Amino acid sequence: MTWLAIAALAAGTYALRLAGPLLRRRLRLPAAVQTYLAHSAVALLAALIATAALFAGSEFAGWARPAGVVAGAVAAWRKLPFVVVVIVAAGTTALLRLAGVR
């Protein structure tokens, strides 16, 4: 029964992904809907970042992790190389945890 459910979900996922390219020319979305879809992708990404930055499992991750994310965001905003952004974020978090901030 489990394999049947997995196969059905896999087929459904494949069908939904295939429907986009196949129906693209047949379906015309209004400009407002296209704008909302573009904004929804940004909102979803922001929600994922906020969830990963603030929570460890179902509990608050402490102040060191969000501070590291903010430091990394500032480094990215300053257009530093990606490796430097990661080092700044990880270093900020590590230094704060070393100082006793959780």
Secondary structure as GFF3:
##gff-version 3
##sequence-region A 1 102
A	DSSP	alpha_helix	2	23	.	.	.	ID=ss1
A	DSSP	alpha_helix	31	54	.	.	.	ID=ss2
A	DSSP	beta_strand	55	56	.	.	.	ID=ss3
A	DSSP	beta_strand	59	60	.	.	.	ID=ss4
A	DSSP	alpha_helix	64	77	.	.	.	ID=ss5
A	DSSP	alpha_helix	82	98	.	.	.	ID=ss6
###
